Amino acid sequence: MDDWDKFQYEEKREENRAMYTDTAEAPKRTPKEKKTPTYVTKKAFVVTLIICMVVSAAVGAGTYALAMSHFGGSVIDKTITTTNYNLAKATGSELSVQEIIAKNENSVVAISTESIATDTWLRQYVTKGAGSGVIYSEDGYIITNNHVIEDANTIQVTLHDGTTCDASLVASDEQTDLAVIKIDKTGLTPVTIGTMDSLSVGDLAVAIGNPLGTLSGTATEGIISALEREITLDGKTMTLIQTSASINPGNSGGGLFDQYGNLIGIVVAKSSGSDVEGLGFAIPCDKVGTVVKSLIENGYVEGRPAAGITIVDLTSPQLAMQYGVSITGVYIKEVTGENAKKAGLKSGDLIYYIDDVKVTDSSVLLKEIQSHEIGDTVEFTIVRDNEMKKVNVKLQAAQQASGSK
């Protein structure tokens, strides 16, 4: 490299060095000022939170109402006032409980009975019973349960004013557990019988009766829990009204009344469990009206097929022993119908089968007979003197209500 070239080379290197060398001063840092932290008091925080909640709720409610008006539907107001709040108001009853009681307290009576019983040693003794009843007519007809007056030698009725009268049995029907008795007195206050058509589950119900046989005129309130409850009582399958009104022994035969003060049922039982409450049952008023009218006019329930026998359910060894038999079952106690007598049925026969249905208790026998019509012929298989016999019986219209099958 000659001197010129060397000179140019050195010049070029100095230019390049100037291009890539930063001779500017570095910027000076300005120190940051320390900030004083800001604190929010508890009171201010709570106030702010409440304001946010109110605004949020208002916006949400407005949005919901706008959506409901735009897309359909309605805003439901569930505000409930508890001022003078009671069951009558809760169920929409036409009458208050007090008004229902005032309308019917003179129409419900207390019933007491005495019967002669025999123990296992054939010794006789007097047993006492108690129940309730409702006045059917102003001239002394009273409705009660068959089991209240069954086998009673004496029946006494105590009115609401404390007057006690002797009563006589008009007629009874074991199948529906209804009976009619009569006292020699006029000017009574009969109940007004209602209809099942007006009843709904949840309606107010008031029971008036004689619980424990000593508390006559007791009223309890509840609701209609079910309208067609099928239960079995003493071997009989029945369709009954269920109520939550308190029912106890002694209420049987008393009245169950609706929100208008009308009789809607004859109380027949409480729940079968002694530790269970709020389960009472009553015979529906439609059934009561039909049966009672027929009992008064005919002495039996008209149009019902019957074999013409009365029976006894000996379903336990103790009962069988009392009647002097060794086999449990359904026995004929008495033959009342002419057709049954002609067919050869006798008191003491054990009913083993009816047609091809085994008779395990009286409800089975009754159900099978009621599945036929008057004039049908049924086959009884009976046991007599340790021998099995078959007897054909032509069913007839019921002529005797008390215990007749």
JOKA-V408876 format. One record per residue. SS is DSSP state (2 for helix, 1 for strand, 0 for the rest). OMEGA is omega in radians with two decimals (999 if undefined). Layout:
SS,OMEGA
SS,OMEGA
//
This chain:
0,-3.13
0,-3.05
2,-3.14
2,3.12
2,-3.14
2,3.13
2,3.11
2,3.13
2,-3.12
2,3.13
2,-3.13
2,-3.14
2,3.14
2,3.09
2,3.13
2,-3.13
2,3.14
2,-3.14
2,-2.99
2,3.12
0,-3.13
0,-3.12
0,-3.12
0,3.11
0,3.08
0,-3.14
0,3.13
0,3.12
0,3.07
0,-3.11
0,3.13
0,3.09
0,3.10
0,-3.14
0,3.09
0,-3.11
0,3.13
0,-3.13
0,3.08
0,-3.13
0,3.13
2,-3.11
2,-3.14
2,3.13
2,-3.13
2,3.14
2,3.14
2,3.14
2,-3.14
2,-3.13
2,3.12
2,-3.14
2,-3.13
2,3.14
2,3.14
2,3.14
2,-3.13
2,3.13
2,3.14
2,3.14
2,3.13
2,3.11
2,3.14
2,-3.14
2,3.13
2,3.13
2,-3.13
2,-3.13
2,-3.11
2,-3.06
2,3.12
0,-3.13
0,-3.12
0,3.09
0,-3.04
0,3.08
0,-3.09
0,3.14
0,-3.12
0,3.05
0,-3.11
0,3.12
0,-3.12
0,-3.09
0,3.11
0,-3.05
2,-3.14
2,3.12
2,-3.10
2,-3.11
0,3.14
0,-3.08
0,3.10
0,-3.14
0,3.02
0,3.10
2,3.13
2,-3.14
2,3.11
2,3.13
2,-3.13
2,-3.13
2,-2.97
2,-3.05
2,3.11
2,-3.11
2,3.14
1,-3.06
1,3.01
1,-3.11
1,3.04
1,-3.09
1,2.98
1,-3.12
1,3.06
1,3.14
1,-3.14
1,-3.14
0,-3.08
0,3.12
0,3.11
0,3.07
0,-3.10
1,3.10
1,-3.08
1,3.03
1,3.14
1,3.11
1,3.14
1,3.13
1,-3.10
1,3.08
1,3.07
1,-3.09
1,-3.09
0,-3.11
0,-3.08
0,-3.11
0,2.90
0,3.09
1,-3.06
1,3.11
1,3.03
1,3.06
0,3.05
2,-3.08
2,3.09
2,-3.05
2,-3.07
0,3.12
0,-3.14
0,3.06
0,3.06
1,3.12
1,3.08
1,-3.13
1,3.07
1,-3.14
0,-3.10
0,-3.13
0,3.10
0,3.12
0,3.13
1,-3.11
1,2.99
1,-3.13
1,3.08
1,3.13
1,3.06
1,3.11
1,3.11
1,-3.13
1,-3.10
0,-3.06
0,3.13
0,-3.10
0,3.09
1,3.11
1,3.07
1,3.04
1,-3.10
1,3.01
1,-3.10
0,-3.10
0,3.12
0,3.12
0,3.14
0,3.14
0,-3.13
0,3.07
0,2.99
0,-3.08
1,-3.12
0,3.12
0,3.12
2,-3.10
2,-3.07
2,-3.03
0,3.03
0,3.05
0,-3.09
0,3.09
0,3.07
1,3.06
1,3.12
1,3.10
1,3.08
1,-3.11
1,-3.00
1,-3.07
1,-3.12
0,3.11
0,-3.09
0,-3.05
1,-3.08
1,3.13
1,3.14
1,3.11
1,3.05
1,-3.09
1,3.10
1,3.10
1,2.97
1,-3.08
1,3.10
1,-3.08
1,-3.07
1,-3.13
1,-3.13
1,3.12
1,3.12
1,3.12
1,3.12
0,3.08
0,-3.12
1,3.07
1,-3.06
1,3.05
1,-2.93
1,2.96
1,3.06
1,-3.12
1,3.07
0,3.07
0,-3.07
0,3.13
0,-3.14
0,3.07
0,-3.06
0,3.05
0,-3.09
0,-3.12
0,3.14
0,-3.03
1,2.95
1,-2.99
1,-3.11
0,-3.07
0,3.10
0,-3.10
0,3.13
0,3.08
1,3.11
1,3.11
1,3.01
1,-3.10
1,-3.07
1,-3.08
1,2.91
1,3.13
0,-3.07
0,-3.14
0,-3.10
0,-3.13
0,-3.10
0,3.12
0,3.10
0,3.11
0,3.09
1,-3.07
1,-3.13
1,3.10
1,-3.06
1,-3.05
2,3.12
2,3.09
2,-3.13
2,-3.09
2,-3.11
2,-3.08
2,-3.09
2,3.12
2,-3.14
2,3.12
2,-3.13
2,-3.06
2,-3.01
2,-3.05
0,3.10
0,3.13
0,-3.02
0,3.03
0,-3.12
0,3.10
1,3.14
1,3.09
0,3.13
0,3.11
1,2.91
1,-3.01
1,3.06
1,-3.13
1,3.08
1,-3.01
0,3.07
0,3.12
2,3.14
2,3.10
2,3.13
2,-3.14
2,3.14
2,-3.14
0,3.06
0,3.10
0,-3.07
0,-3.09
0,3.08
0,3.14
1,-3.14
1,-3.07
1,3.04
1,3.13
1,-3.13
1,3.06
1,-3.04
0,-3.07
0,-3.13
2,-3.13
2,3.13
2,3.11
2,-3.14
2,-3.13
2,3.09
0,3.06
0,-3.09
0,3.04
0,-3.13
0,3.10
0,3.02
1,-3.14
1,-3.06
1,3.12
1,2.85
1,-2.92
0,-3.14
0,-3.12
1,3.12
1,-3.09
0,3.14
0,3.06
0,-3.04
2,-3.13
2,3.10
2,3.13
2,-3.11
2,-3.12
2,-3.13
2,3.12
2,-3.10
2,3.07
0,3.12
0,3.08
0,3.09
0,-3.12
0,3.07
0,3.08
1,3.11
1,-3.12
1,3.05
1,2.95
1,-3.04
1,3.03
1,3.14
1,-3.13
0,3.11
0,3.09
1,-3.13
1,-3.13
1,3.06
1,-3.08
1,3.11
1,-3.09
1,3.07
1,-3.11
0,3.14
1,3.07
1,-3.13
0,3.14
0,-3.12
0,-3.01
0,-3.00
0,3.05
0,-3.06
1,3.11
0,999
//
